[in-house]
Amino acid sequence: MGIDTEFLRIRTYYPKLCLIQISSSSGVWCVDVTAFKRLDALSELINNQKVMKILHAPDQDFEVLLPRLKALPTPLFDTQAAAAFCGMGDQVSYASLVEQVTGVVLEKAHTRTDWCRRPLSDSQIGYAEDDVRYLGDIYHYLEKRLGQTGRREWAEEQFALLSRQEHYFLDPELAWKRLGRGNSLSPVAQQRLKALAVWREKTAQDQNIPREWVIKDVALMAVARLESIDSSSLENINELSSGQARRWLNPIQKVISTMDVPQNEVVWPRERPMTRAQSDHCKKMMKKIRERAMTIGMSASLIATRKDVEAVVRGERGSPLVTGWRRKALGDSLTEELESLLGLSGR
């Protein structure tokens, strides 16, 4: 069965599921989930391990389906990931795959539709149906290609990673990891920023509003820099509205005053610049990976990003490049070079 979703995420923290499209060899259906309080029958179908679930780039679909159905569609076949393993590009769109496999050119008329409005027009419903209508054809085409290239197991390994439920829940206690510029602050300010990020995430979730509606990243950074927090200091922050300053003064003061962390502990350590030798290693490895990718007919960025290679060159453990399908894609020679850089050779 093919699956796709339509949802809204403009004024809420959690995406609002509006429509689920389903296709099979028997036909195509649009399920108006706004008309049902419970979706037990659909949940049962989603959990049926005898039915292959075909989706295209399902990350956002999973994020909206999981809270409503309490499960993810498995077993999974991701047509975008499968296409990448078949050498068709690592970010190929659904419309492009439809055209390549079936010759059909899809319309783009309703890309900005409010899918929670009712009734939907016939053309809107037809547009939604097209998002799953061709998933079966694409699945059979790619499944055959994966078998011919011997990469079916590689793709299945990647599908399994996509199906981990923990990827689609954001733990508020880890919200600070989203902020990438914390290392510009002092250790004390970093601790404030970490605590404030956790508070903002919990507030956004509790009130079901976008985190930026609570307070924007740049304003959060500015608050973290303050030595003392009172009404005047908050109102002097240009990125913080007067309404936000008044509304959040007491909660922010409470967060800062009750921080239970070492004040001198660094949260975002500064990364040392790469040495000349490390930079040279990285360039050489990237060149070899691009050459290898061209040889096996895959996108180099699917196998390894520059960030992946830099991590190996810096000696960071746990690299995905020396395990699983990537190890097989790189081959013995390149894997041995990477393991040598990691100090893992011979273990």
VEXDREN-2710 file (C-alpha; in Angstrom, 1 decimal):
% VEXDREN-2710
k/r/px/py/pz
1/MET/0.0/0.0/0.0
2/GLY/1.1/3.5/-0.8
3/ILE/0.7/6.2/1.9
4/ASP/1.0/10.0/2.0
5/THR/-0.3/12.7/4.3
6/GLU/-1.4/16.3/4.1
7/PHE/-1.1/18.4/7.2
8/LEU/-0.8/22.0/8.5
9/ARG/2.0/23.3/10.7
10/ILE/1.7/27.1/10.7
11/ARG/0.3/28.1/14.1
12/THR/1.0/25.0/16.1
13/TYR/3.9/23.1/17.6
14/TYR/2.6/19.7/16.6
15/PRO/1.6/19.3/12.9
16/LYS/-2.2/18.9/12.4
17/LEU/-3.1/15.9/10.3
18/CYS/-5.7/16.7/7.7
19/LEU/-5.7/13.9/5.2
20/ILE/-4.3/10.5/4.7
21/GLN/-4.0/9.1/1.2
22/ILE/-3.8/5.4/0.6
23/SER/-3.3/3.4/-2.6
24/SER/-3.2/-0.3/-3.5
25/SER/-3.7/-2.4/-6.5
26/SER/-7.4/-2.1/-5.9
27/GLY/-7.6/1.7/-6.0
28/VAL/-6.9/5.0/-4.3
29/TRP/-8.6/6.5/-1.2
30/CYS/-8.4/9.8/0.7
31/VAL/-9.2/9.4/4.4
32/ASP/-10.7/12.5/6.0
33/VAL/-9.1/12.1/9.4
34/THR/-10.7/15.3/10.7
35/ALA/-14.0/13.4/10.7
36/PHE/-12.9/10.7/13.1
37/LYS/-11.9/10.8/16.8
38/ARG/-10.3/7.3/16.5
39/LEU/-8.5/5.7/13.7
40/ASP/-8.4/2.1/15.0
41/ALA/-8.9/0.4/11.6
42/LEU/-6.2/2.4/10.0
43/SER/-3.8/1.7/12.9
44/GLU/-4.5/-2.0/12.5
45/LEU/-3.6/-1.7/8.8
46/ILE/-0.5/0.3/9.5
47/ASN/0.6/-2.4/11.9
48/ASN/0.0/-5.3/9.5
49/GLN/3.4/-6.7/8.9
50/LYS/2.3/-8.6/5.9
51/VAL/1.6/-5.4/3.9
52/MET/4.5/-3.4/2.5
53/LYS/4.1/0.4/3.2
54/ILE/5.4/2.5/0.4
55/LEU/6.2/6.2/1.1
56/HIS/8.3/8.9/-0.5
57/ALA/10.7/10.7/1.9
58/PRO/8.5/9.8/4.9
59/ASP/10.2/11.8/7.7
60/GLN/7.5/14.5/7.9
61/ASP/4.7/11.9/7.3
62/PHE/6.0/9.8/10.2
63/GLU/6.2/12.9/12.5
64/VAL/2.5/13.6/12.0
65/LEU/1.3/10.0/11.8
66/LEU/3.0/8.7/15.0
67/PRO/1.1/10.8/17.5
68/ARG/-2.2/10.0/15.9
69/LEU/-1.7/6.3/15.1
70/LYS/0.7/5.4/17.9
71/ALA/2.8/3.5/15.4
72/LEU/4.8/3.9/12.2
73/PRO/4.1/2.2/8.9
74/THR/6.2/-0.9/8.7
75/PRO/7.6/-2.7/6.9
76/LEU/8.7/0.4/5.0
77/PHE/9.9/1.1/1.4
78/ASP/11.1/4.7/0.9
79/THR/11.0/5.5/-2.8
80/GLN/13.4/8.4/-2.4
81/ALA/16.0/6.4/-0.5
82/ALA/15.6/3.4/-2.9
83/ALA/16.0/5.7/-5.9
84/ALA/19.3/7.0/-4.4
85/PHE/20.6/3.4/-4.1
86/CYS/19.7/2.9/-7.7
87/GLY/21.8/5.9/-8.8
88/MET/18.9/8.2/-9.5
89/GLY/20.1/11.0/-7.2
90/ASP/19.9/11.3/-3.4
91/GLN/17.1/13.9/-3.2
92/VAL/14.9/13.0/-6.2
93/SER/11.4/14.3/-5.9
94/TYR/8.2/12.2/-6.1
95/ALA/7.1/14.1/-9.2
96/SER/10.4/13.4/-10.9
97/LEU/10.2/9.7/-10.1
98/VAL/6.6/9.5/-11.4
99/GLU/7.7/11.1/-14.7
100/GLN/10.8/8.9/-15.1
101/VAL/9.0/5.6/-14.3
102/THR/5.5/6.2/-15.8
103/GLY/5.9/9.2/-18.1
104/VAL/3.1/11.1/-16.3
105/VAL/3.8/14.8/-15.5
106/LEU/2.0/15.7/-12.3
107/GLU/0.2/19.0/-11.8
108/LYS/1.5/21.5/-9.2
109/ALA/-1.7/23.5/-8.8
110/HIS/-2.5/22.8/-5.1
111/THR/0.9/22.8/-3.4
112/ARG/-0.3/25.6/-1.0
113/THR/-3.7/24.2/-0.2
114/ASP/-5.2/24.4/3.3
115/TRP/-5.9/20.7/3.5
116/CYS/-7.9/21.0/6.7
117/ARG/-10.6/23.2/5.1
118/ARG/-13.8/21.4/4.1
119/PRO/-15.1/20.6/1.6
120/LEU/-12.2/19.9/-0.7
121/SER/-12.8/20.4/-4.4
122/ASP/-12.6/17.6/-6.9
123/SER/-9.4/18.9/-8.3
124/GLN/-7.8/19.1/-4.8
125/ILE/-8.8/15.5/-4.0
126/GLY/-7.5/14.5/-7.4
127/TYR/-4.2/16.2/-6.6
128/ALA/-4.0/14.4/-3.3
129/GLU/-4.8/11.1/-4.9
130/ASP/-1.9/11.6/-7.4
131/ASP/0.5/11.7/-4.5
132/VAL/0.0/8.0/-3.9
133/ARG/-1.5/6.8/-7.2
134/TYR/1.9/5.9/-8.7
135/LEU/3.7/4.6/-5.6
136/GLY/3.0/1.0/-6.5
137/ASP/4.5/1.4/-10.0
138/ILE/7.5/3.1/-8.6
139/TYR/7.9/0.5/-5.9
140/HIS/8.0/-2.4/-8.5
141/TYR/10.4/-0.5/-10.7
142/LEU/12.8/0.3/-7.9
143/GLU/12.5/-3.1/-6.3
144/LYS/13.6/-4.7/-9.5
145/ARG/16.5/-2.2/-9.9
146/LEU/17.7/-2.9/-6.3
147/GLY/17.7/-6.6/-7.1
148/GLN/19.7/-6.1/-10.2
149/THR/22.3/-4.0/-8.5
150/GLY/22.5/-6.2/-5.4
151/ARG/21.6/-3.3/-3.1
152/ARG/18.3/-4.5/-1.7
153/GLU/19.9/-5.2/1.7
154/TRP/21.5/-1.7/1.7
155/ALA/18.2/-0.1/1.2
156/GLU/16.5/-2.2/3.8
157/GLU/19.1/-1.2/6.3
158/GLN/18.4/2.5/5.6
159/PHE/14.6/1.9/5.8
160/ALA/15.1/0.4/9.2
161/LEU/16.9/3.5/10.4
162/LEU/14.0/5.7/9.2
163/SER/11.5/3.6/11.1
164/ARG/12.9/4.2/14.6
165/GLN/10.2/6.0/16.5
166/GLU/12.7/7.9/18.7
167/HIS/13.7/10.0/15.6
168/TYR/10.2/11.7/15.6
169/PHE/9.9/12.7/19.3
170/LEU/11.8/15.8/20.4
171/ASP/12.7/15.4/24.1
172/PRO/12.6/19.0/25.6
173/GLU/15.6/18.1/27.7
174/LEU/17.6/17.9/24.5
175/ALA/16.2/21.0/22.9
176/TRP/19.5/22.9/23.4
177/LYS/21.2/20.7/20.8
178/ARG/19.3/22.5/18.1
179/LEU/21.1/25.7/18.9
180/GLY/24.4/25.7/17.0
181/ARG/26.0/29.0/18.1
182/GLY/26.2/28.5/21.8
183/ASN/30.0/28.3/21.8
184/SER/30.2/32.0/21.2
185/LEU/28.9/32.5/24.8
186/SER/30.8/32.3/28.1
187/PRO/30.4/29.0/30.1
188/VAL/27.9/30.6/32.5
189/ALA/25.9/32.0/29.6
190/GLN/25.9/28.7/27.8
191/GLN/24.3/27.1/30.9
192/ARG/21.7/29.8/30.9
193/LEU/21.0/29.2/27.2
194/LYS/20.7/25.4/27.7
195/ALA/18.2/25.9/30.5
196/LEU/16.2/28.5/28.6
197/ALA/16.1/26.2/25.5
198/VAL/14.6/23.4/27.6
199/TRP/12.0/25.8/29.1
200/ARG/11.0/27.2/25.7
201/GLU/10.5/23.7/24.2
202/LYS/8.4/22.6/27.1
203/THR/6.3/25.8/26.9
204/ALA/5.8/25.4/23.1
205/GLN/4.7/21.8/23.6
206/ASP/2.4/22.5/26.5
207/GLN/0.7/25.4/24.6
208/ASN/1.0/23.8/21.2
209/ILE/2.5/26.8/19.6
210/PRO/5.6/27.2/17.4
211/ARG/8.7/27.6/19.6
212/GLU/9.5/30.9/17.8
213/TRP/6.2/32.3/19.1
214/VAL/7.5/31.8/22.6
215/ILE/10.8/33.4/21.9
216/LYS/13.1/33.4/18.9
217/ASP/16.6/31.9/18.9
218/VAL/18.3/35.3/18.6
219/ALA/16.3/36.6/21.6
220/LEU/17.1/33.5/23.6
221/MET/20.8/34.1/23.0
222/ALA/20.4/37.7/24.1
223/VAL/18.6/36.7/27.3
224/ALA/21.4/34.2/28.1
225/ARG/24.0/36.9/27.9
226/LEU/22.3/39.0/30.7
227/GLU/24.0/39.1/34.0
228/SER/20.7/40.0/35.8
229/ILE/17.2/39.6/34.5
230/ASP/14.5/42.1/35.3
231/SER/11.8/43.9/33.3
232/SER/14.1/46.7/32.0
233/SER/16.8/44.3/30.9
234/LEU/14.3/42.2/28.9
235/GLU/12.7/45.3/27.4
236/ASN/16.1/46.4/26.1
237/ILE/16.4/43.4/24.0
238/ASN/15.5/44.5/20.4
239/GLU/14.5/41.0/19.3
240/LEU/12.0/40.6/22.2
241/SER/8.7/42.3/22.0
242/SER/7.4/44.3/25.0
243/GLY/4.5/41.8/25.3
244/GLN/6.9/38.8/25.4
245/ALA/9.1/40.6/27.9
246/ARG/6.2/41.1/30.3
247/ARG/4.7/37.6/29.7
248/TRP/7.9/35.6/30.1
249/LEU/9.7/37.7/32.8
250/ASN/8.7/35.5/35.8
251/PRO/9.1/32.2/34.0
252/ILE/12.6/33.2/32.7
253/GLN/13.6/34.4/36.2
254/LYS/12.5/31.1/37.7
255/VAL/14.4/29.1/35.0
256/ILE/17.7/31.0/35.7
257/SER/17.4/31.0/39.5
258/THR/16.7/27.3/39.7
259/MET/19.4/26.0/37.3
260/ASP/20.9/23.0/38.9
261/VAL/24.1/22.7/36.8
262/PRO/27.8/23.6/37.2
263/GLN/28.2/27.2/36.3
264/ASN/31.6/26.7/34.7
265/GLU/30.7/23.7/32.6
266/VAL/31.0/24.2/28.8
267/VAL/27.9/23.0/26.9
268/TRP/29.1/23.9/23.3
269/PRO/32.9/23.4/23.3
270/ARG/34.7/25.2/20.5
271/GLU/35.9/22.8/17.8
272/ARG/39.6/23.1/17.2
273/PRO/40.5/24.1/13.6
274/MET/41.7/21.2/11.5
275/THR/45.4/21.0/11.0
276/ARG/47.0/21.2/7.6
277/ALA/47.6/17.5/7.6
278/GLN/44.0/16.8/8.6
279/SER/42.6/19.1/5.9
280/ASP/44.8/17.3/3.3
281/HIS/43.5/13.9/4.5
282/CYS/40.0/15.1/4.2
283/LYS/40.4/16.4/0.7
284/LYS/42.0/13.2/-0.5
285/MET/39.3/11.0/1.1
286/MET/36.5/13.1/-0.4
287/LYS/38.1/12.8/-3.8
288/LYS/38.4/9.0/-3.4
289/ILE/34.8/8.7/-2.2
290/ARG/33.6/10.7/-5.2
291/GLU/35.5/8.5/-7.5
292/ARG/34.2/5.4/-5.8
293/ALA/30.6/6.7/-6.0
294/MET/31.0/7.3/-9.7
295/THR/32.3/3.8/-10.2
296/ILE/29.4/2.1/-8.5
297/GLY/26.8/4.6/-9.9
298/MET/25.7/6.3/-6.7
299/SER/25.6/9.8/-5.3
300/ALA/28.7/10.6/-3.3
301/SER/26.7/12.6/-0.8
302/LEU/24.5/9.6/-0.1
303/ILE/27.5/7.6/1.0
304/ALA/29.4/10.3/2.9
305/THR/29.2/14.0/3.5
306/ARG/32.2/16.2/4.2
307/LYS/31.1/16.4/7.8
308/ASP/31.3/12.6/8.0
309/VAL/34.8/12.5/6.6
310/GLU/36.0/15.4/8.9
311/ALA/34.7/13.4/11.9
312/VAL/36.8/10.4/10.8
313/VAL/39.9/12.6/10.2
314/ARG/39.5/14.1/13.7
315/GLY/39.4/10.6/15.1
316/GLU/35.8/10.7/16.3
317/ARG/34.5/7.2/17.1
318/GLY/31.2/5.7/16.0
319/SER/31.4/6.8/12.3
320/PRO/28.7/5.2/10.1
321/LEU/31.2/5.1/7.2
322/VAL/32.9/2.0/8.5
323/THR/29.8/-0.1/9.3
324/GLY/26.7/-1.4/7.5
325/TRP/25.9/-0.6/3.9
326/ARG/28.4/2.3/3.7
327/ARG/31.3/0.0/4.5
328/LYS/30.2/-2.2/1.6
329/ALA/29.7/0.7/-0.7
330/LEU/33.1/2.1/0.0
331/GLY/34.9/-1.2/-0.5
332/ASP/37.7/-2.8/1.4
333/SER/40.5/-0.4/0.3
334/LEU/38.7/2.8/1.3
335/THR/37.4/1.3/4.5
336/GLU/40.9/0.3/5.6
337/GLU/42.1/3.9/5.0
338/LEU/39.3/5.3/7.1
339/GLU/39.9/2.7/9.9
340/SER/43.6/3.7/9.8
341/LEU/42.6/7.3/10.3
342/LEU/40.4/6.3/13.2
343/GLY/43.1/4.2/14.8
344/LEU/40.8/1.1/14.4
345/SER/42.8/-0.9/11.9
346/GLY/43.4/-4.5/13.0
347/ARG/40.8/-4.5/15.8
END
